[in-house]
Structure formats: C-alpha cells, structure tokens
Amino acid sequence: MHFSLPLLLALVASSNAFNTPLSAPKSHSSQSRCRSSSSLASRHLPPFLAAAATFSLASVGFPKVVEAVGQQQAATAVNVNSGGVTIMKDVIKKSAAISPTAGSVALKKSSGIPVFMVCTRWGSPFMVYGPTGRPTALYFLSPSDAHTMSQEFLQLPSMSSGRQSIHVMSTNMERALRQATAEDVPTGGIGEGDGKVETMEYKLSAQEKNVKKSQKLAAEQKDPSIPIFTVEGLTSKKGESLLFFSLDDLNSAWSSQKLPGSPNVEVFDFVDVLKSMEESPEAFKTVKFVSSSEAVEYKQSITKKGNNQAKLPRMR
C-alpha cells in the first residue's frame, strides 16, 4: 500500500484512525520555474512578487506558526493494530510564521478560498496526530483529498458499528488561518503519562498533485508546502494579478485569453505570500487568489443539496 502524504491518526471520542493516499500529478506543458525568496530577490518582478521575494524567514518574529502538511515522496511505512494506525515516518513542513490581524489584507483576500474538513455531522473535526503527538485538525485545499481521507477512515474496524458518521464540510481560508494562528483549543482528552488536558491545533493540507507539479518546475527550488502559481501578463478583467492554486487552471486561463506562446510560470509558497501581504499590504491591493476549479465546483455542489451539512458552523 502506498501513501503519498503523511500518515495521520484520527481520534473522535474514541481511538479511530485513517490514512491519506492522494492522486498522482498530471503532466503539463507550461514552461515553469519554482523560486525561493532569496533567489527571486535579485530579479525584476511585479511589485507583489517582489514583496514576496524579499521576505526572509530569519525576520519572522510572530508567536504562532501556520503549519502545512508537506508532501512525501517515499511510501509511508505503517503499522495497523488495535484498530489504529501508528505513524512510522512523517513529514510536516513549517512555512512562514504569520499572525494575521483582524481586517488584514491577508485575511480579506483569503476569505473567498474554499477549504474542506472531515467532520462529524455536527461539525466537530476529526483530530489527527502529527509527528509531535499533538491532536491536529486538518483543513484541505482539495475536496478529493478530504474525501480520500474520509473513505479510508470508514474502512477501519473501529468505524464498522455505524455509530459515527463522516462528512466533508466546507468553509473558507480566512477561518482556517484564524484558527491556525489562534491559541490551541482544549480537546477534553487527557494526555498519556502526564495527566494534562490535550490541546488541538489546526494545520493546512496542500493539494498533493499541485505540490508534486511544483517539484518538477526546477532543479533548484524551495520546496513550497502550499504552492501557488502565477505568470506575468495573465490578469483578471479588473487588471488584477492572479495567483492560482491549480496549475491546470492557470494553463486553462492562459489558453482562454489566447496569449502567445506557453506561460512562463513562477511558483511561490502561499504562506510566504500571506506573510508578505502583512508586511507590505499596499503592494498586494491588485492581487487576487484564484481558487482551484475543483474546490469551487465541489463547494457549489454540496451547497445546492441543502442538507445543512455543507458548511461548518460559525466560529464562536
């Protein structure tokens, strides 16, 4: 069995588990480059890209870190026993530290980006254990990745009773960022050995196929935990510079505008750009994030069902 993302151990009320094998990437024809902040700093770039390029991880001084589940090239070794899955090998990447404030450019521009979470019917997230052993709730950028996780989870013996129901619910990136940078939430569970109440943290999970595509863009590259794609000359009708979460969508947009040649794609880390937005908000006023068409279509489809299970409950 092959697993392309870190193996995750889920816990909701009792000890349950799941793993997340994700789809392989599709090929693409665009000429592409993936650049780190340092390698981009000396190049001539549009203002919003220059702001991202000059960002330095060494300059980070915020107390809370947005963490993203990174990709894993090798198969994850797993040990399934007692109805649970034990992590044998795990990779969770730390991206830029960011603590967006209320009303910030980063939060405003993230509000329209759909994200997805595997939850109970009441909207409580399935918690997972990362390499630190702490309970974690994952926000997925890809609904198919979230569904893969939920389906694998349903196959475990501990779910055979049918007492638990699993749903993929949607919310937006603004909420995900607020929760990822807020104080950790008590779960009510007691940690093993120390008797202390466990706290839960939130993390983002990039779409695996786009992470793998970004790896192919250059031999020398920063490894973006959540890649976003852009190309100079491709703008919205309002003249906004576009940052795509899907390389396929970027290529489709390039073709639809009948621009000459192949797009010369640049890749940036989403959280790096968010941090840059916090530091240089004026440079990002004419920048727009473009959600993946898969995410938008899925959110629209579950919203139309009218089953009151499409959206997560409001934050208190």
FENUR-V790333 format. One record per residue. N is the residue number from 1. RES is the residue in one letter. PSI is psi in whole degrees, -180 to 180 (none if undefined). OMEGA is omega in degrees with one decimal (999 if undefined). BURIAL is b if it has 24 or more other ideal C-beta (glycine too) atoms within 12 Angstrom, else e. Layout:
# FENUR-V790333
n res psi omega burial
N RES PSI OMEGA BURIAL
N RES PSI OMEGA BURIAL
This chain:
# FENUR-V790333
n res psi omega burial
1 M 135 -176.6 e
2 H 136 178.1 e
3 F 123 -175.9 b
4 S -9 171.7 b
5 L 164 177.5 b
6 P 141 177.6 b
7 L 138 -174.1 b
8 L 140 177.9 b
9 L 118 -174.4 b
10 A 148 178.3 b
11 L 118 173.6 b
12 V 105 -179.7 b
13 A -42 177.7 e
14 S 179 -175.4 e
15 S 105 178.0 b
16 N 163 -176.2 b
17 A 162 177.1 b
18 F 166 172.9 b
19 N 168 -170.6 b
20 T 80 170.8 b
21 P 135 -175.5 b
22 L 165 -173.1 b
23 S 153 178.0 e
24 A 155 -177.6 e
25 P 153 172.4 b
26 K 157 179.3 e
27 S 158 177.6 e
28 H 158 -172.0 b
29 S -4 -175.6 e
30 S 147 173.0 b
31 Q 127 -169.4 e
32 S 154 175.4 b
33 R 140 174.4 b
34 C 123 -173.2 b
35 R 146 171.6 b
36 S 170 179.9 b
37 S -42 -175.8 b
38 S -39 -177.6 e
39 S -22 179.8 e
40 L -18 -170.9 b
41 A -32 -174.9 e
42 S -2 -175.9 e
43 R 156 176.4 e
44 H 121 -175.5 e
45 L 157 170.7 b
46 P 156 -174.8 b
47 P -43 -175.3 e
48 F -31 176.7 b
49 L -35 177.6 b
50 A -37 178.6 b
51 A -40 177.7 b
52 A -36 -176.5 b
53 A -33 -176.1 b
54 T -3 178.6 b
55 F 134 -179.9 b
56 S 130 178.5 e
57 L -30 -178.4 e
58 A -20 -176.8 e
59 S -2 -175.5 e
60 V 133 178.1 b
61 G 20 -177.8 e
62 F 149 -172.9 e
63 P -23 -174.2 e
64 K 140 -175.6 b
65 V 131 170.6 b
66 V 121 -178.7 b
67 E 143 179.0 b
68 A 142 175.2 b
69 V 119 -176.2 b
70 G 174 -180.0 b
71 Q 162 178.6 b
72 Q 119 -174.8 b
73 Q -41 -178.9 e
74 A 156 176.9 e
75 A 143 177.8 e
76 T 125 176.4 b
77 A 132 -176.4 e
78 V 156 176.5 b
79 N 109 -177.7 e
80 V 120 177.5 b
81 N 155 177.7 e
82 S 34 178.1 e
83 G 12 -177.4 e
84 G 171 178.9 b
85 V 130 179.8 b
86 T 132 178.3 e
87 I 124 176.2 b
88 M -31 -179.8 e
89 K 132 -172.8 e
90 D 144 176.8 b
91 V 115 171.6 b
92 I 118 -174.7 b
93 K 143 171.7 b
94 K 124 175.1 b
95 S -156 -178.1 b
96 A 150 172.7 b
97 A 133 -178.0 b
98 I 140 177.3 b
99 S 78 -174.9 b
100 P 140 179.0 b
101 T 160 179.0 e
102 A 133 179.5 e
103 G 8 -177.9 e
104 S 160 177.9 b
105 V -41 -178.5 b
106 A -45 -179.6 b
107 L -42 -179.5 b
108 K -45 -177.4 b
109 K -14 178.7 b
110 S -10 -171.9 b
111 S -24 -178.4 b
112 G 5 -178.1 e
113 I 116 179.6 b
114 P 140 169.8 b
115 V 164 -170.2 b
116 F 147 -178.7 b
117 M 144 175.5 b
118 V 120 -171.0 b
119 C 169 167.1 b
120 T 175 -179.9 b
121 R -18 179.9 e
122 W 2 177.5 e
123 G 9 176.5 b
124 S 129 -176.1 b
125 P 146 169.2 b
126 F 123 -178.7 b
127 M 150 -179.3 b
128 V 159 175.9 b
129 Y 124 174.6 b
130 G -167 -176.4 b
131 P -22 179.2 b
132 T -10 -178.5 e
133 G 4 -178.8 e
134 R 143 176.0 b
135 P 136 -176.3 b
136 T 140 172.7 b
137 A 133 -175.7 b
138 L 135 168.5 b
139 Y 124 -179.6 b
140 F 139 172.3 b
141 L -20 -177.6 b
142 S 123 176.7 b
143 P -31 179.2 b
144 S -36 176.1 b
145 D -42 178.1 b
146 A -41 178.6 b
147 H -39 177.7 b
148 T -44 178.7 b
149 M -45 -177.8 b
150 S -38 -179.6 b
151 Q -40 176.4 e
152 E -38 179.8 b
153 F -41 -177.9 b
154 L -21 -178.4 b
155 Q -10 -177.7 e
156 L 147 -179.0 b
157 P -33 -177.2 e
158 S -14 179.6 b
159 M 2 -173.1 b
160 S -19 -177.5 e
161 S -21 -179.4 e
162 G 5 -179.7 e
163 R -28 -179.9 e
164 Q 139 173.6 b
165 S 146 -176.4 e
166 I 135 179.1 b
167 H 148 171.1 b
168 V 114 -177.3 b
169 M 156 -175.8 b
170 S 151 169.8 b
171 T -158 -179.3 b
172 N 165 -176.0 b
173 M -31 178.7 b
174 E -46 178.2 b
175 R -43 -179.9 b
176 A -42 -179.9 b
177 L -39 178.1 b
178 R -44 -178.0 b
179 Q -33 179.7 b
180 A -24 -177.6 b
181 T 0 179.8 b
182 A 174 175.8 e
183 E 146 -179.8 e
184 D 149 -172.5 b
185 V 130 175.8 b
186 P 138 -179.0 e
187 T -20 -175.0 b
188 G -17 177.4 e
189 G 156 179.3 e
190 I 128 -179.8 e
191 G 149 -179.6 e
192 E 130 172.7 e
193 G -42 -174.2 e
194 D -13 177.9 e
195 G 8 -178.4 e
196 K 152 177.2 e
197 V 129 -179.4 e
198 E 150 173.7 b
199 T 148 -176.3 e
200 M 142 174.7 b
201 E 163 -179.1 b
202 Y 141 177.1 b
203 K 162 178.6 b
204 L 144 177.5 b
205 S 115 -179.1 b
206 A 158 175.4 b
207 Q 121 -170.6 b
208 E -40 -176.2 b
209 K -34 178.1 b
210 N -32 174.3 b
211 V -44 -179.3 b
212 K -37 177.5 b
213 K -39 -180.0 b
214 S -28 179.0 b
215 Q -25 -177.0 b
216 K -7 -169.6 b
217 L -22 179.7 b
218 A 154 178.0 e
219 A -41 178.4 e
220 E 116 -175.3 e
221 Q 152 164.1 b
222 K 146 -176.8 b
223 D 93 -173.9 b
224 P 127 179.8 b
225 S -37 172.8 b
226 I 93 -175.6 b
227 P 142 168.7 b
228 I 149 -170.1 b
229 F 141 178.5 b
230 T 160 176.8 b
231 V 136 -179.5 b
232 E 135 179.7 e
233 G -15 178.6 e
234 L 111 -175.2 b
235 T 166 175.2 e
236 S 175 178.1 e
237 K -24 178.4 e
238 K 4 180.0 e
239 G 16 -179.5 e
240 E 141 171.5 e
241 S 138 -171.1 b
242 L 135 174.4 b
243 L 113 -173.6 b
244 F 140 172.1 b
245 F -14 -179.6 b
246 S 125 177.2 b
247 L -35 177.3 b
248 D -41 178.9 b
249 D -38 177.0 b
250 L -47 179.9 b
251 N -38 178.2 b
252 S -41 178.8 e
253 A -39 177.7 b
254 W -45 -179.8 b
255 S -39 -177.5 e
256 S -28 178.0 e
257 Q 0 175.6 e
258 K 44 177.6 e
259 L 148 -175.9 e
260 P 148 174.8 e
261 G -166 177.8 e
262 S 148 -179.3 e
263 P 136 177.7 b
264 N 87 -166.9 e
265 V 137 171.4 b
266 E 146 -179.7 b
267 V 133 177.0 b
268 F 160 174.3 b
269 D 129 -176.9 b
270 F -45 -177.0 b
271 V -32 173.0 b
272 D -43 -179.3 b
273 V -39 176.9 b
274 L -43 178.8 b
275 K -41 179.0 b
276 S -35 176.3 b
277 M -38 179.1 b
278 E -36 -176.6 b
279 E -33 -176.6 b
280 S 68 -174.7 b
281 P -34 -178.2 b
282 E -34 -177.3 e
283 A -14 -174.5 b
284 F 12 -178.3 b
285 K -31 -177.7 e
286 T 34 178.2 e
287 V 140 -179.0 b
288 K 131 172.2 b
289 F 138 178.1 b
290 V 109 179.2 b
291 S 155 178.1 b
292 S 143 -179.7 b
293 S -33 177.8 b
294 E -46 -178.5 b
295 A -43 -178.9 b
296 V -46 -178.8 b
297 E -39 -180.0 e
298 Y -44 179.6 b
299 K -41 178.2 b
300 Q -39 -177.0 e
301 S -42 -179.1 e
302 I -27 177.1 b
303 T -37 -179.2 e
304 K -22 -178.5 e
305 K -27 176.7 e
306 G 36 -177.8 e
307 N 11 -179.7 e
308 N 19 179.8 e
309 Q 7 -176.0 e
310 A -35 -173.2 b
311 K 147 173.9 b
312 L 150 177.3 b
313 P 158 179.0 e
314 R 148 175.2 e
315 M 140 176.0 e
316 R none 999 e
